[in-house]
Amino acid sequence: MNMISAFSKSAIRPVIAGALALAVPALALAPAIPATAATDARLDQAVGALRAISTLKANFIQTDRNGQRVKGVLSLKQPGRIRFEYEKGVNLLIVGNGSSLTMIDYDVAQVQRWPIKNSPLGALLDPKRDVAKFGKVQPTSSPDVISIEVKDPGKPEYGVITLIFVKKPGAPGGLELVSWVALDSQNQRTTVRLADHRYGLAIPDSTFKWRDPRVTTRRPG
């Protein structure tokens, strides 16, 4: 059984929630419920760490609620650009260009696009956005781990995102985003784990361009 058979498109597409989750933590500065000074400091630290990233490449493993896995590479370049490229055999690509998030499905020649300004993704990819919303620090078993739950009560379609940071001196802001869990409005759970983080690489702008599968060079007739 090949990867596509074992990991159906319906299981792959929840990465949209995962992709949005990468940006949501930048919303996490002012929870609706008053927080302690220590909690505020950790929220500030997490947001500051994300803001401190100029470029990032990392390997990711995406796992659905049934335990099916698919791998790929995440590329991030400030301001506003992000790319989720899946492993060979998974003909799906997700790209953010600063104004919109686009999912390109090459198997069915389909393109779907969402305005970043209408999604949590804008919080990470637009540094001018107000980031003081919707985050709450969750307890962890280690002082070196920060867990932030993010949800927007006014937009339940975004679901609930939990982001996990680990303290790391060599990472921007002293924290490294190592994983996130997205629970969508249908209670579909998607987990994304990052590894082999590479900061400050020269990532060309062409990384965030993509081939439109709807365009054909064949002559009519």
C-alpha positions as CSV (number, residue, x, y, z in Angstrom):
1,M,0.0,0.0,0.0
2,N,1.5,3.3,-1.0
3,M,1.6,6.5,1.1
4,I,-1.4,8.1,-0.6
5,S,-3.5,4.9,0.0
6,A,-2.5,4.7,3.6
7,F,-2.8,8.4,4.3
8,S,-5.9,9.7,2.5
9,K,-6.4,13.3,1.3
10,S,-9.1,13.7,3.9
11,A,-6.4,13.0,6.5
12,I,-3.8,15.3,4.9
13,R,-6.0,18.4,4.6
14,P,-6.3,19.0,8.3
15,V,-2.7,20.4,8.1
16,I,-4.5,23.7,7.3
17,A,-5.4,23.9,10.9
18,G,-1.8,23.0,11.7
19,A,-0.5,25.7,9.4
20,L,-2.7,28.3,11.1
21,A,-1.6,27.0,14.4
22,L,2.0,28.1,13.7
23,A,0.8,31.7,13.5
24,V,-1.7,31.7,16.3
25,P,0.8,31.9,19.2
26,A,1.5,35.5,18.2
27,L,-2.1,36.2,19.3
28,A,-1.2,35.1,22.8
29,L,-0.5,38.2,24.9
30,A,-3.7,39.2,26.6
31,P,-5.9,36.3,27.6
32,A,-9.6,37.0,28.2
33,I,-9.2,35.8,31.8
34,P,-6.7,37.9,33.8
35,A,-3.4,36.1,34.2
36,T,-0.6,36.3,36.7
37,A,2.5,38.3,36.1
38,A,4.5,35.1,35.6
39,T,2.0,33.9,33.0
40,D,2.2,37.2,31.1
41,A,6.0,36.9,31.1
42,R,5.8,33.5,29.5
43,L,3.3,34.7,26.9
44,D,5.6,37.6,26.1
45,Q,8.6,35.3,25.9
46,A,6.8,33.0,23.4
47,V,5.6,35.7,21.2
48,G,9.0,37.4,21.3
49,A,10.7,34.2,20.3
50,L,8.5,33.9,17.2
51,R,9.0,37.5,16.3
52,A,12.8,37.1,16.6
53,I,12.8,34.5,13.7
54,S,14.0,36.0,10.5
55,T,14.1,32.7,8.6
56,L,13.5,29.1,9.6
57,K,13.6,25.7,8.0
58,A,12.5,22.6,9.9
59,N,11.5,19.1,9.2
60,F,7.9,18.3,10.3
61,I,5.9,15.1,10.9
62,Q,2.1,15.5,10.8
63,T,0.0,12.9,12.6
64,D,-3.8,12.6,12.3
65,R,-6.2,11.4,15.0
66,N,-5.8,7.8,13.6
67,G,-2.0,7.8,14.0
68,Q,-1.3,8.1,10.3
69,R,1.8,10.2,9.6
70,V,3.2,12.2,6.7
71,K,6.5,14.2,6.6
72,G,7.7,17.3,5.0
73,V,9.7,20.5,5.3
74,L,8.5,23.9,6.7
75,S,10.1,27.1,5.4
76,L,9.4,30.5,7.0
77,K,10.7,33.9,6.0
78,Q,9.7,37.2,7.5
79,P,7.8,39.2,6.7
80,G,4.8,37.1,5.9
81,R,6.0,34.0,4.0
82,I,5.5,30.4,4.9
83,R,5.6,27.1,3.0
84,F,4.6,23.5,3.9
85,E,6.1,21.1,1.4
86,Y,5.2,17.4,1.8
87,E,7.3,14.4,1.1
88,K,7.5,12.8,-2.4
89,G,4.2,11.1,-3.3
90,V,2.0,13.6,-1.4
91,N,1.2,16.1,-4.2
92,L,-0.1,18.9,-1.9
93,L,1.5,22.2,-1.1
94,I,0.6,25.0,1.3
95,V,2.1,28.5,0.8
96,G,1.5,31.8,2.5
97,N,2.8,35.0,0.7
98,G,1.9,37.6,3.4
99,S,-1.6,38.4,2.1
100,S,-3.1,34.9,1.6
101,L,-2.7,31.3,2.5
102,T,-3.0,29.0,-0.6
103,M,-3.4,25.2,-0.7
104,I,-2.5,23.6,-4.1
105,D,-3.6,20.1,-4.7
106,Y,-1.8,18.8,-7.8
107,D,-3.6,15.5,-7.9
108,V,-7.0,17.2,-8.7
109,A,-5.6,20.5,-10.2
110,Q,-7.3,22.5,-7.4
111,V,-6.3,25.7,-5.7
112,Q,-7.9,27.1,-2.5
113,R,-7.1,30.4,-1.0
114,W,-7.9,32.2,2.3
115,P,-7.0,35.8,3.2
116,I,-4.4,35.9,5.9
117,K,-6.1,39.0,7.4
118,N,-9.2,36.9,8.1
119,S,-7.2,34.1,9.8
120,P,-5.0,33.6,12.9
121,L,-2.1,33.2,10.4
122,G,-1.9,37.0,10.1
123,A,-0.7,37.3,13.7
124,L,2.6,35.7,12.8
125,L,3.0,36.8,9.3
126,D,2.0,40.5,9.7
127,P,4.1,42.1,12.4
128,K,1.8,45.2,12.4
129,R,-1.2,43.1,13.7
130,D,-2.3,43.4,17.3
131,V,-1.0,40.2,18.9
132,A,-2.6,40.7,22.4
133,K,-5.4,38.2,22.2
134,F,-6.7,34.7,22.9
135,G,-3.7,32.9,24.6
136,K,-3.5,31.1,27.9
137,V,-0.5,29.4,29.4
138,Q,-1.1,25.8,30.5
139,P,0.7,23.9,33.3
140,T,3.5,21.6,32.3
141,S,5.7,19.1,34.1
142,S,8.9,21.0,33.4
143,P,10.0,24.6,33.9
144,D,11.8,24.3,30.5
145,V,8.6,23.7,28.6
146,I,5.9,26.4,27.9
147,S,2.5,25.3,26.7
148,I,0.1,27.9,25.3
149,E,-3.5,27.1,24.4
150,V,-5.0,29.5,21.9
151,K,-8.6,29.9,20.9
152,D,-10.8,32.7,19.6
153,P,-14.3,32.4,21.2
154,G,-15.6,34.6,18.4
155,K,-14.4,32.3,15.6
156,P,-15.0,28.7,16.7
157,E,-14.2,27.4,13.2
158,Y,-10.5,28.0,14.1
159,G,-10.8,25.3,16.8
160,V,-8.2,25.1,19.6
161,I,-4.5,25.2,19.2
162,T,-1.9,24.1,21.8
163,L,1.7,25.2,21.1
164,I,4.7,23.7,22.9
165,F,7.9,25.6,23.3
166,V,11.1,24.4,24.8
167,K,13.8,26.6,26.3
168,K,16.9,26.6,24.1
169,P,19.7,29.1,24.4
170,G,20.6,29.0,20.7
171,A,17.1,29.6,19.5
172,P,15.8,33.2,18.7
173,G,14.4,34.6,22.0
174,G,15.6,31.6,23.9
175,L,12.6,29.4,23.0
176,E,12.0,26.9,20.2
177,L,8.6,25.9,18.9
178,V,8.8,22.1,18.8
179,S,5.2,21.1,18.2
180,W,1.6,22.1,18.1
181,V,-1.8,20.3,18.3
182,A,-4.8,21.6,16.4
183,L,-8.3,20.5,17.4
184,D,-10.8,21.8,14.8
185,S,-14.5,22.5,15.2
186,Q,-15.3,18.9,14.3
187,N,-12.9,17.6,17.0
188,Q,-10.4,16.4,14.4
189,R,-7.0,16.3,16.0
190,T,-3.8,17.1,14.0
191,T,-0.3,17.1,15.6
192,V,2.7,18.6,14.0
193,R,6.2,18.1,15.4
194,L,9.2,20.0,14.2
195,A,12.8,18.9,14.2
196,D,16.2,19.9,12.9
197,H,15.4,23.7,13.2
198,R,17.8,25.8,11.1
199,Y,17.6,29.6,11.7
200,G,19.0,32.4,9.7
201,L,19.4,30.5,6.4
202,A,19.3,32.4,3.1
203,I,15.8,31.4,1.8
204,P,15.1,32.8,-1.7
205,D,11.8,34.5,-2.4
206,S,11.2,31.9,-5.1
207,T,10.6,29.3,-2.3
208,F,7.2,30.9,-1.8
209,K,6.1,30.7,-5.5
210,W,4.2,27.8,-6.8
211,R,3.1,26.2,-10.1
212,D,-0.6,26.6,-10.8
213,P,-2.0,23.2,-11.8
214,R,-5.0,24.8,-13.5
215,V,-2.8,26.4,-16.2
216,T,-2.1,24.4,-19.3
217,T,0.3,25.1,-22.2
218,R,-1.6,22.9,-24.6
219,R,-3.0,24.6,-27.7
220,P,-6.8,24.4,-28.1
221,G,-8.2,22.0,-30.6
